[in-house]
Amino acid sequence: MPYGHEEGAHPLGQWVAEQRRACRAGQMSGLRARRMERLGMVWSPYEVAWEEGLTAARG
């Protein structure tokens, strides 16, 4: 999700980036992290892109 993405008046892209930072810094409870994961949270877009590249290279 792009950093500037908004849902209505809510800056959702910024909020997601803040959640990623909080998780990396160890400032997010396990419960919150699990709730985000149930929504399909991608903690590292770079890791996802790397895996997609690896899959394409295998093909």
DSSP file (Angstrom, degrees, kcal/mol; ACC not computed):
  #  RESIDUE AA STRUCTURE BP1 BP2  ACC     N-H-->O    O-->H-N    N-H-->O    O-->H-N    TCO  KAPPA ALPHA  PHI   PSI    X-CA   Y-CA   Z-CA
    1    1 A M              0   0    0      0, 0.0     0, 0.0     0, 0.0     0, 0.0   0.000 360.0 360.0 360.0 128.7    0.0    0.0    0.0
    2    2 A P    >   -     0   0    0      0, 0.0     3,-1.9     0, 0.0    11,-0.1  -0.307 360.0-120.4 -63.3 146.9    1.5    3.4   -0.9
    3    3 A Y  T 3  S+     0   0    0      1,-0.3    11,-0.4    10,-0.1    12,-0.1   0.832 112.6  51.6 -56.4 -35.5    2.4    5.7    1.9
    4    4 A G  T 3  S+     0   0    0      9,-0.2    -1,-0.3    10,-0.1     8,-0.1   0.399  80.0 127.6 -85.9   3.6    0.0    8.4    0.7
    5    5 A H    <   -     0   0    0     -3,-1.9     8,-2.7     6,-0.1     9,-0.5  -0.363  38.9-168.8 -64.8 136.5   -3.0    6.0    0.4
    6    6 A E        -     0   0    0      5,-0.2     2,-0.6     6,-0.2     3,-0.1  -0.958  21.7-155.2-126.7 146.8   -6.2    7.3    2.1
    7    7 A E  B >  S-A   10   0A   0      3,-2.5     3,-2.1    -2,-0.4     2,-0.3  -0.949  77.4 -48.5-116.2 105.2   -9.5    5.6    3.0
    8    8 A G  T 3  S-     0   0    0     -2,-0.6    -2,-0.0     1,-0.3     0, 0.0  -0.546 123.3 -24.2  64.2-127.0  -11.9    8.5    3.2
    9    9 A A  T 3  S+     0   0    0     -2,-0.3    -1,-0.3    -3,-0.1     0, 0.0   0.423 116.7 103.7 -93.7   0.6  -10.2   11.0    5.5
   10   10 A H  B <  S-A    7   0A   0     -3,-2.1    -3,-2.5     1,-0.1     2,-2.1  -0.732  71.2-136.9 -90.6 125.5   -8.0    8.4    7.2
   11   11 A P     >  +     0   0    0      0, 0.0     4,-2.1     0, 0.0    -5,-0.2  -0.498  35.3 169.0 -77.3  76.1   -4.3    8.3    6.0
   12   12 A L  H  >  +     0   0    0     -2,-2.1     4,-2.7     1,-0.2    -6,-0.2   0.861  68.8  54.9 -63.3 -40.2   -4.2    4.5    5.9
   13   13 A G  H  > S+     0   0    0     -8,-2.7     4,-2.0     1,-0.2    -1,-0.2   0.907 110.9  46.1 -60.8 -41.6   -0.9    4.2    4.1
   14   14 A Q  H  > S+     0   0    0     -9,-0.5     4,-2.1   -11,-0.4    -1,-0.2   0.905 111.7  51.8 -65.9 -42.0    0.8    6.3    6.8
   15   15 A W  H  X S+     0   0    0     -4,-2.1     4,-2.0     2,-0.2    -2,-0.2   0.913 108.8  50.1 -62.1 -43.9   -0.9    4.3    9.5
   16   16 A V  H  X S+     0   0    0     -4,-2.7     4,-2.2     1,-0.2    -1,-0.2   0.916 109.6  51.5 -62.0 -43.1    0.3    0.9    8.0
   17   17 A A  H  X S+     0   0    0     -4,-2.0     4,-2.2     1,-0.2    -1,-0.2   0.891 108.6  51.5 -60.9 -39.0    3.9    2.3    7.8
   18   18 A E  H  X S+     0   0    0     -4,-2.1     4,-2.4     1,-0.2    -1,-0.2   0.871 107.8  52.1 -65.5 -36.5    3.7    3.3   11.5
   19   19 A Q  H  X S+     0   0    0     -4,-2.0     4,-2.3     2,-0.2    -2,-0.2   0.899 108.4  51.0 -66.6 -40.0    2.5   -0.2   12.4
   20   20 A R  H  X S+     0   0    0     -4,-2.2     4,-2.6     2,-0.2    -2,-0.2   0.928 111.3  48.0 -61.4 -45.0    5.4   -1.8   10.6
   21   21 A R  H  X S+     0   0    0     -4,-2.2     4,-2.0     1,-0.2    -2,-0.2   0.917 111.2  50.4 -62.4 -43.1    7.8    0.5   12.4
   22   22 A A  H  <>S+     0   0    0     -4,-2.4     5,-3.0     1,-0.2     6,-0.5   0.901 111.4  48.6 -62.4 -40.9    6.2   -0.3   15.8
   23   23 A C  H ><5S+     0   0    0     -4,-2.3     3,-1.5     4,-0.2     5,-0.2   0.937 111.3  48.8 -65.6 -46.6    6.5   -4.0   15.1
   24   24 A R  H 3<5S+     0   0    0     -4,-2.6    -1,-0.2     1,-0.3    -2,-0.2   0.850 111.0  51.7 -61.0 -33.8   10.2   -3.8   14.0
   25   25 A A  T 3<5S-     0   0    0     -4,-2.0    -1,-0.3    -5,-0.2    -2,-0.2   0.460 115.8-115.6 -83.0  -0.9   10.9   -1.8   17.2
   26   26 A G  T < 5S+     0   0    0     -3,-1.5    -3,-0.2    -4,-0.3    -2,-0.1   0.746  82.8 121.2  73.9  22.8    9.3   -4.4   19.4
   27   27 A Q      < +     0   0    0     -5,-3.0     2,-0.5    -6,-0.2    -4,-0.2   0.232  48.4  87.1-103.4  12.9    6.6   -1.9   20.4
   28   28 A M  S    S-     0   0    0     -6,-0.5    -9,-0.0    -5,-0.2     2,-0.0  -0.942  76.5-123.7-116.1 133.5    3.6   -3.9   19.2
   29   29 A S     >  -     0   0    0     -2,-0.5     4,-2.3     1,-0.1     5,-0.2  -0.315  23.0-116.9 -69.0 156.2    1.8   -6.5   21.3
   30   30 A G  H  > S+     0   0    0      1,-0.2     4,-2.6     2,-0.2     5,-0.2   0.856 115.0  57.2 -60.5 -35.9    1.5  -10.0   19.9
   31   31 A L  H  > S+     0   0    0      2,-0.2     4,-2.3     1,-0.2    -1,-0.2   0.931 107.9  45.8 -63.1 -45.9   -2.3   -9.6   19.9
   32   32 A R  H  > S+     0   0    0      2,-0.2     4,-2.3     1,-0.2    -2,-0.2   0.912 112.3  51.4 -64.2 -41.6   -2.1   -6.6   17.7
   33   33 A A  H  X S+     0   0    0     -4,-2.3     4,-2.5     1,-0.2    -2,-0.2   0.925 110.6  48.5 -61.7 -44.1    0.3   -8.2   15.4
   34   34 A R  H  X S+     0   0    0     -4,-2.6     4,-2.1     2,-0.2    -1,-0.2   0.892 109.7  52.3 -63.4 -39.0   -1.9  -11.3   15.1
   35   35 A R  H  X S+     0   0    0     -4,-2.3     4,-0.8     1,-0.2    -1,-0.2   0.906 111.1  47.4 -63.4 -40.5   -4.9   -9.1   14.4
   36   36 A M  H ><>S+     0   0    0     -4,-2.3     5,-1.9     1,-0.2     3,-0.7   0.905 109.8  53.0 -66.0 -41.0   -3.0   -7.4   11.6
   37   37 A E  H ><5S+     0   0    0     -4,-2.5     3,-1.5     1,-0.3    -2,-0.2   0.860 102.2  58.2 -64.2 -35.8   -1.8  -10.7   10.2
   38   38 A R  H 3<5S+     0   0    0     -4,-2.1    -1,-0.3     1,-0.3    -2,-0.2   0.790 104.1  53.3 -63.8 -26.0   -5.4  -11.9   10.0
   39   39 A L  T <<5S-     0   0    0     -4,-0.8    -1,-0.3    -3,-0.7    -2,-0.2   0.516 128.6-100.9 -83.8  -5.3   -6.1   -8.9    7.8
   40   40 A G  T < 5 -     0   0    0     -3,-1.5    -3,-0.2    -4,-0.3    -2,-0.1   0.730  52.7-173.4  93.8  25.4   -3.3  -10.0    5.5
   41   41 A M      < -     0   0    0     -5,-1.9     2,-0.7    -8,-0.1    -1,-0.2  -0.267  16.4-148.6 -56.5 131.6   -0.6   -7.6    6.8
   42   42 A V        -     0   0    0      1,-0.2    -1,-0.1    -6,-0.0   -22,-0.1  -0.917  11.7-171.6-101.3 108.0    2.6   -7.6    4.8
   43   43 A W  S    S+     0   0    0     -2,-0.7    -1,-0.2     1,-0.3     3,-0.1   0.844  77.5  27.2 -72.6 -33.5    5.3   -6.8    7.3
   44   44 A S     >  -     0   0    0      1,-0.1     4,-2.0    -3,-0.1     3,-0.3  -0.845  57.8-176.6-133.4  98.7    8.1   -6.4    4.7
   45   45 A P  H  > S+     0   0    0      0, 0.0     4,-2.4     0, 0.0     5,-0.1   0.820  89.8  58.7 -61.1 -27.9    7.1   -5.4    1.2
   46   46 A Y  H  > S+     0   0    0      2,-0.2     4,-2.2     1,-0.2     5,-0.1   0.895 104.8  48.7 -67.6 -39.8   10.8   -5.9    0.3
   47   47 A E  H  > S+     0   0    0     -3,-0.3     4,-2.6     2,-0.2    -1,-0.2   0.909 111.2  50.1 -65.7 -41.9   10.7   -9.5    1.4
   48   48 A V  H  X S+     0   0    0     -4,-2.0     4,-2.4     1,-0.2    -2,-0.2   0.927 111.0  49.0 -61.7 -45.0    7.6  -10.1   -0.6
   49   49 A A  H  X S+     0   0    0     -4,-2.4     4,-2.2     1,-0.2    -1,-0.2   0.886 110.9  50.8 -62.5 -38.7    9.1   -8.5   -3.7
   50   50 A W  H  X S+     0   0    0     -4,-2.2     4,-2.5     2,-0.2    -2,-0.2   0.931 110.6  48.3 -64.1 -45.9   12.2  -10.6   -3.3
   51   51 A E  H  X S+     0   0    0     -4,-2.6     4,-2.5     1,-0.2    -2,-0.2   0.896 111.0  50.9 -62.5 -40.0   10.2  -13.8   -3.0
   52   52 A E  H  X S+     0   0    0     -4,-2.4     4,-2.3     2,-0.2    -1,-0.2   0.901 110.7  49.4 -64.0 -40.0    8.2  -12.9   -6.1
   53   53 A G  H  X S+     0   0    0     -4,-2.2     4,-2.4     2,-0.2    -2,-0.2   0.904 110.4  50.2 -63.9 -42.0   11.5  -12.3   -8.0
   54   54 A L  H  X S+     0   0    0     -4,-2.5     4,-2.1     2,-0.2    -2,-0.2   0.912 109.9  50.3 -62.8 -43.1   12.8  -15.6   -6.9
   55   55 A T  H  X S+     0   0    0     -4,-2.5     4,-1.5     1,-0.2    -1,-0.2   0.918 111.2  48.7 -60.9 -43.8    9.7  -17.4   -8.0
   56   56 A A  H  < S+     0   0    0     -4,-2.3    -2,-0.2     1,-0.2    -1,-0.2   0.887 109.5  52.9 -63.7 -38.3    9.9  -15.7  -11.4
   57   57 A A  H  < S+     0   0    0     -4,-2.4    -1,-0.2     1,-0.2    -2,-0.2   0.868 106.7  52.5 -65.7 -36.1   13.6  -16.6  -11.7
   58   58 A R  H  <        0   0    0     -4,-2.1    -1,-0.2     1,-0.3    -2,-0.2   0.850 360.0 360.0 -66.4 -33.1   12.7  -20.3  -11.0
   59   59 A G     <        0   0    0     -4,-1.5    -1,-0.3    -5,-0.2    -2,-0.2   0.464 360.0 360.0 -76.0 360.0   10.1  -20.2  -13.8
